[in-house]
Amino acid sequence: MVETKKISEFQSLYLELIKSTAYNNLDGDLVASDLKELLEREVIESCILTRTSLRDLNDVLLRDLTAYHNADTLLVRVASSKKLKFQSNLAFMEWHYDTLTTHDCQDGSTVFEFWWD
């Protein structure tokens, strides 16, 4: 039996937001399910779905929050020792994102930024 990590309450809330999001080709239910498995297997450290620009945070995300979670950018933090494992898992995921950008952090971890147009 594979031992799984307990996901924090805060991360669970973000997974629920991701799960309830459907935006263009973003299938929130599928992405949240994949992310939950990756969190439990400790392949990734954390994830959040948001808008990338401050203008969008003010004008779009907050405006639409009364009706739905209008977000288009998924940020996934991966420890340096798990980067290759995450990338190999990513090859099999059917997330249908438009762009993928990586950002190296000062502590050696990497943030993968997925964007859906």
C-alpha positions as CSV (number, residue, x, y, z in Angstrom):
1,M,0.0,0.0,0.0
2,V,1.3,3.4,-1.0
3,E,1.4,5.9,1.9
4,T,-0.2,9.3,1.0
5,K,0.4,12.7,2.5
6,K,-2.5,14.5,4.2
7,I,-3.4,17.6,2.3
8,S,-3.8,20.8,4.4
9,E,-7.2,22.4,4.9
10,F,-6.2,25.5,3.0
11,Q,-4.9,23.5,0.0
12,S,-8.1,21.4,0.1
13,L,-10.1,24.7,-0.3
14,Y,-8.1,25.7,-3.3
15,L,-8.6,22.2,-4.8
16,E,-12.4,22.7,-4.4
17,L,-12.2,26.1,-6.2
18,I,-10.2,24.5,-9.0
19,K,-12.7,21.6,-9.2
20,S,-15.6,24.0,-9.6
21,T,-13.9,26.0,-12.4
22,A,-14.7,25.6,-16.1
23,Y,-13.0,28.1,-18.3
24,N,-12.5,27.5,-22.0
25,N,-10.5,24.3,-22.2
26,L,-9.9,24.2,-18.4
27,D,-11.6,21.1,-17.0
28,G,-11.4,22.0,-13.3
29,D,-12.7,18.6,-12.1
30,L,-10.0,16.7,-14.0
31,V,-7.2,19.1,-13.1
32,A,-8.2,19.1,-9.4
33,S,-8.3,15.3,-9.4
34,D,-4.8,15.1,-10.9
35,L,-3.5,17.8,-8.5
36,K,-4.9,16.0,-5.5
37,E,-3.1,12.8,-6.5
38,L,0.1,14.7,-7.0
39,L,-0.2,16.4,-3.6
40,E,-0.9,13.1,-1.9
41,R,2.1,11.5,-3.6
42,E,4.2,14.5,-2.6
43,V,5.2,15.2,-6.2
44,I,4.1,18.8,-5.9
45,E,4.1,21.1,-2.8
46,S,1.1,23.4,-3.5
47,C,-1.1,24.8,-6.1
48,I,-3.5,27.7,-6.7
49,L,-5.8,28.9,-9.5
50,T,-5.9,32.6,-10.0
51,R,-5.5,35.5,-12.4
52,T,-2.0,36.6,-13.2
53,S,-2.2,40.3,-13.4
54,L,-3.1,42.7,-10.6
55,R,-5.5,44.4,-13.0
56,D,-7.3,41.1,-13.6
57,L,-7.4,40.4,-9.9
58,N,-9.2,43.7,-9.3
59,D,-11.3,43.9,-12.4
60,V,-12.2,40.3,-13.2
61,L,-11.7,37.9,-10.3
62,L,-13.3,40.1,-7.7
63,R,-16.0,41.3,-10.0
64,D,-17.2,37.8,-10.9
65,L,-16.6,36.2,-7.4
66,T,-20.3,36.6,-6.6
67,A,-21.2,34.2,-9.4
68,Y,-18.2,32.0,-10.1
69,H,-14.4,31.7,-9.9
70,N,-13.2,33.5,-13.0
71,A,-9.5,32.3,-13.1
72,D,-7.3,31.2,-15.9
73,T,-3.9,30.6,-14.4
74,L,-2.8,27.6,-12.4
75,L,0.4,28.0,-10.4
76,V,2.0,24.7,-9.2
77,R,5.1,24.7,-6.8
78,V,7.4,21.8,-7.2
79,A,10.5,21.0,-5.1
80,S,13.8,20.8,-7.0
81,S,14.1,17.1,-6.2
82,K,10.6,16.4,-7.7
83,K,10.8,18.5,-10.9
84,L,11.6,15.7,-13.3
85,K,9.0,13.5,-11.7
86,F,6.4,16.2,-12.1
87,Q,7.4,16.8,-15.7
88,S,7.1,13.0,-16.5
89,N,3.6,13.0,-14.9
90,L,2.6,16.1,-16.9
91,A,3.2,14.3,-20.1
92,F,0.2,12.0,-19.4
93,M,-2.2,14.7,-18.1
94,E,-4.8,16.0,-20.5
95,W,-5.1,19.5,-19.2
96,H,-5.4,21.2,-22.6
97,Y,-3.7,24.4,-21.4
98,D,-2.6,27.1,-23.9
99,T,0.8,28.0,-22.4
100,L,3.2,26.6,-19.8
101,T,5.9,28.8,-18.3
102,T,8.4,27.9,-15.5
103,H,9.8,30.2,-12.9
104,D,12.8,29.2,-10.8
105,C,12.6,30.3,-7.2
106,Q,15.4,31.3,-4.9
107,D,15.1,28.2,-2.8
108,G,15.6,25.9,-5.8
109,S,12.0,25.0,-6.3
110,T,10.1,25.7,-9.5
111,V,6.7,27.2,-10.1
112,F,4.9,25.9,-13.2
113,E,2.5,28.4,-14.6
114,F,-0.3,27.0,-16.8
115,W,-2.6,29.4,-18.6
116,W,-5.8,28.8,-20.4
117,D,-6.9,31.5,-22.9
